[in-house]
Amino acid sequence: MPVDELMELGQVEDHQRVRLVGGIGIFCDPNTFPSPQDMSGLPSNVGVVIGLHPKHSTMSNDRINNALDRVRNMLKCERVVGLGEIGLDHSVPDKQWPHQNDLVRAMLHLINDRHVVVVNCRGASSDSGVEAYLLLLHLLSPISRTQRFHVHCFTGDTYVLTKWLATFPNTFFSFNRNVQGFSLDQPEALRSLDENKLLLETDAPYFRATGQWFSAPNQLFQIAEGVAKCRNVPVEHVLEVSCNNALRLYRMQ
């Protein structure tokens, strides 16, 4: 099925319909890396991000090195606008965490100022994720302060937000359906974020609504509703701001 049709597959009410200006397709599993032909067949308004999800850090060294070589080559393609996902996922057993640290260090050599670095960071199921975010920030510290970052599916608190922006001021933070379950300091972080750094995402096909098999990009209005409620602004304002921010971050204007 064509990507432009997949983007419209979500179930939405009439008042929730949005006009999708574009999107970002993230390929972070070596088994699904696109070929040059695959990338050329994507709609012109879909940017491509290539990388290795932290959960792939348990692959053999040979497989990781092979995958990183493939990523390095694909980053030369004009259609590729970002490197990612790069990060830490502490929802897995802690014996895997050191391997994730090693993978982050290996991917540092692939970062350059032409690409946005898309960050995936998740704490253990029993904590707020602060430790994972701060460890990742430390691992990324050799990178230029001017590097553009996109922290996707952000669930951190105001402390993490402040620390991250102090180190990398060109960081944008995206929010998904998780905002509906934010607690403790998470809503305050969303409220305090400068709107010029705000992004929305469905992270399709994940984070589906109750009773649905998957999520899709055309359900973005539902995410915007949760963000708008938290920030006490109109939904339309959140949609407009986040769209402009995404175009600016990925230089797709």
C-alpha positions as CSV (number, residue, x, y, z in Angstrom):
1,M,0.0,0.0,0.0
2,P,1.4,3.5,-0.9
3,V,2.7,5.5,2.1
4,D,0.3,8.4,1.4
5,E,-2.6,6.0,1.8
6,L,-1.1,4.5,5.0
7,M,-1.0,8.0,6.5
8,E,-4.7,8.4,6.2
9,L,-5.8,4.9,7.6
10,G,-6.6,6.0,11.1
11,Q,-10.2,6.1,12.4
12,V,-11.1,9.7,13.1
13,E,-14.3,11.7,13.7
14,D,-15.2,14.4,11.1
15,H,-14.2,17.2,13.5
16,Q,-10.8,15.6,14.0
17,R,-9.7,15.5,10.4
18,V,-6.4,17.3,9.6
19,R,-4.6,18.1,6.4
20,L,-1.2,16.4,6.7
21,V,1.6,18.6,5.3
22,G,4.2,15.8,5.6
23,G,5.8,13.4,7.9
24,I,8.9,11.6,9.0
25,G,9.5,7.9,8.3
26,I,11.9,6.4,10.8
27,F,13.7,3.2,9.8
28,C,15.6,1.9,12.9
29,D,15.5,-1.9,12.3
30,P,18.1,-3.4,9.9
31,N,15.5,-5.8,8.6
32,T,13.4,-2.9,7.3
33,F,16.1,-0.5,6.0
34,P,14.8,0.9,2.7
35,S,16.7,0.6,-0.6
36,P,17.5,3.7,-2.7
37,Q,14.5,2.7,-4.9
38,D,12.3,2.5,-1.8
39,M,13.3,5.9,-0.7
40,S,12.8,7.4,-4.2
41,G,9.3,6.0,-4.2
42,L,8.2,7.8,-1.0
43,P,6.1,11.0,-1.3
44,S,8.3,14.1,-1.5
45,N,6.8,15.4,1.7
46,V,8.0,12.4,3.8
47,G,11.5,12.7,5.2
48,V,13.6,9.6,5.9
49,V,15.5,9.0,9.2
50,I,17.9,6.0,9.4
51,G,19.4,4.5,12.5
52,L,19.5,1.7,15.0
53,H,16.9,1.4,17.9
54,P,18.7,0.8,21.2
55,K,17.0,-2.6,21.5
56,H,19.2,-3.8,18.6
57,S,22.3,-3.3,20.7
58,T,22.2,-7.0,21.7
59,M,23.0,-8.1,18.1
60,S,26.4,-9.6,17.4
61,N,29.3,-7.2,16.8
62,D,29.4,-8.2,13.2
63,R,25.7,-7.5,12.7
64,I,26.0,-4.2,14.4
65,N,29.0,-3.1,12.4
66,N,27.3,-4.2,9.2
67,A,24.2,-2.3,10.1
68,L,26.2,0.8,11.0
69,D,28.0,0.6,7.6
70,R,24.6,0.5,5.9
71,V,23.4,3.5,7.9
72,R,26.6,5.4,7.0
73,N,26.0,4.8,3.3
74,M,22.3,5.7,3.5
75,L,23.1,9.0,5.3
76,K,24.7,10.2,2.0
77,C,21.3,10.1,0.3
78,E,19.6,13.4,-0.1
79,R,16.2,11.9,1.0
80,V,17.7,11.1,4.4
81,V,17.1,14.1,6.8
82,G,18.0,12.5,10.1
83,L,19.9,9.9,12.1
84,G,17.9,7.8,14.5
85,E,16.7,6.4,16.6
86,I,19.6,6.7,18.9
87,G,19.3,6.4,22.6
88,L,18.6,4.2,25.6
89,D,15.7,2.0,26.4
90,H,15.8,0.8,30.0
91,S,12.5,-1.0,29.8
92,V,14.5,-4.1,28.9
93,P,16.6,-6.2,31.5
94,D,19.4,-4.2,33.0
95,K,22.0,-6.6,31.7
96,Q,21.4,-5.1,28.2
97,W,22.0,-1.5,29.3
98,P,25.8,-1.5,28.8
99,H,25.3,-2.7,25.3
100,Q,23.0,0.2,24.6
101,N,25.7,2.6,25.9
102,D,28.2,1.1,23.5
103,L,25.8,1.5,20.6
104,V,25.3,5.1,21.4
105,R,29.0,5.7,21.4
106,A,29.4,3.9,18.1
107,M,26.7,6.0,16.5
108,L,28.3,9.3,17.6
109,H,30.7,9.0,14.7
110,L,27.7,9.1,12.3
111,I,26.4,12.5,13.5
112,N,26.8,15.6,11.4
113,D,25.1,19.0,11.2
114,R,23.2,18.2,8.0
115,H,21.0,15.6,9.8
116,V,18.6,15.9,12.8
117,V,19.5,13.4,15.5
118,V,16.3,11.6,16.6
119,V,16.5,10.5,20.2
120,N,14.6,7.6,21.8
121,C,14.9,7.5,25.6
122,R,12.8,5.4,28.0
123,G,13.3,4.6,31.6
124,A,12.6,1.4,33.5
125,S,8.9,0.7,34.0
126,S,9.3,1.5,37.7
127,D,10.9,5.0,37.4
128,S,10.3,8.3,35.7
129,G,13.1,8.0,33.2
130,V,15.2,10.8,34.6
131,E,18.3,8.5,35.1
132,A,18.1,7.3,31.5
133,Y,17.7,10.8,30.0
134,L,20.6,12.2,32.0
135,L,22.9,9.2,31.2
136,L,22.1,9.6,27.5
137,L,22.8,13.4,27.8
138,H,26.2,12.5,29.2
139,L,26.9,10.0,26.4
140,L,26.0,12.6,23.8
141,S,28.1,15.3,25.4
142,P,31.0,15.1,22.8
143,I,28.5,16.3,20.1
144,S,28.5,20.0,19.0
145,R,26.3,22.2,21.1
146,T,24.6,23.5,17.9
147,Q,23.5,20.0,16.8
148,R,19.7,19.7,16.0
149,F,17.9,17.1,18.1
150,H,14.4,15.7,18.1
151,V,13.6,13.9,21.3
152,H,10.6,11.8,20.3
153,C,7.9,10.5,22.6
154,F,9.1,12.8,25.3
155,T,7.9,11.8,28.8
156,G,10.5,13.6,31.0
157,D,10.0,16.2,33.7
158,T,11.0,19.8,33.9
159,Y,14.5,18.9,35.4
160,V,15.3,16.8,32.3
161,L,13.9,19.5,30.0
162,T,16.0,22.2,31.6
163,K,19.2,20.1,31.6
164,W,18.8,19.0,28.0
165,L,18.2,22.5,26.6
166,A,21.1,23.9,28.6
167,T,23.4,21.4,26.8
168,F,21.7,21.3,23.4
169,P,19.5,24.4,22.8
170,N,18.6,23.3,19.3
171,T,16.4,20.5,20.7
172,F,12.8,19.9,19.8
173,F,10.5,17.7,21.9
174,S,7.6,15.7,20.5
175,F,4.6,14.4,22.3
176,N,2.2,11.6,21.5
177,R,-0.9,9.9,23.0
178,N,1.0,9.4,26.3
179,V,0.1,13.0,27.3
180,Q,-3.3,11.7,28.2
181,G,-1.7,9.8,31.1
182,F,0.9,12.3,32.2
183,S,1.3,12.6,36.0
184,L,3.6,14.2,38.6
185,D,6.0,16.7,36.9
186,Q,5.3,15.6,33.3
187,P,2.4,18.1,32.6
188,E,4.5,20.9,34.0
189,A,7.3,20.1,31.6
190,L,4.9,20.2,28.7
191,R,3.4,23.5,29.9
192,S,6.8,25.1,30.4
193,L,8.3,24.1,27.0
194,D,8.7,27.0,24.6
195,E,6.1,26.6,21.8
196,N,8.9,27.0,19.2
197,K,10.3,23.7,20.4
198,L,7.0,21.8,20.4
199,L,6.3,18.8,18.1
200,L,3.4,16.4,17.8
201,E,3.6,12.7,16.7
202,T,1.4,9.6,16.6
203,D,4.5,7.3,16.5
204,A,2.3,5.2,14.1
205,P,1.5,2.3,14.2
206,Y,2.2,2.4,18.0
207,F,0.2,4.1,20.8
208,R,-3.1,3.1,19.3
209,A,-6.4,4.3,20.7
210,T,-8.5,1.9,22.7
211,G,-10.3,-0.5,20.5
212,Q,-8.1,0.1,17.5
213,W,-5.5,-2.1,16.0
214,F,-3.0,0.6,15.2
215,S,-2.5,4.4,15.1
216,A,-1.9,6.5,11.9
217,P,-0.6,10.0,11.2
218,N,-4.1,11.3,10.3
219,Q,-5.0,10.9,14.0
220,L,-2.7,13.8,15.0
221,F,-5.7,15.9,16.1
222,Q,-6.2,13.6,19.0
223,I,-2.6,14.2,20.2
224,A,-3.1,17.9,19.7
225,E,-6.2,17.9,21.9
226,G,-4.3,16.4,24.8
227,V,-1.4,18.9,24.4
228,A,-3.8,21.9,24.0
229,K,-5.7,20.9,27.1
230,C,-2.5,20.7,29.2
231,R,-1.1,24.0,27.8
232,N,-4.5,25.7,27.9
233,V,-4.4,26.9,24.3
234,P,-6.6,26.2,21.3
235,V,-6.1,22.9,19.4
236,E,-5.7,24.8,16.2
237,H,-2.8,26.8,17.6
238,V,-1.0,23.6,18.7
239,L,-1.4,22.1,15.2
240,E,-0.2,25.2,13.5
241,V,2.8,25.7,15.7
242,S,3.9,22.1,15.7
243,C,3.6,21.9,11.9
244,N,5.8,25.0,11.4
245,N,8.3,23.7,13.9
246,A,8.6,20.4,12.1
247,L,9.2,22.0,8.8
248,R,11.8,24.3,10.3
249,L,13.6,21.5,12.2
250,Y,13.8,19.2,9.2
251,R,14.4,22.0,6.7
252,M,11.5,20.7,4.5
253,Q,10.1,24.1,3.7
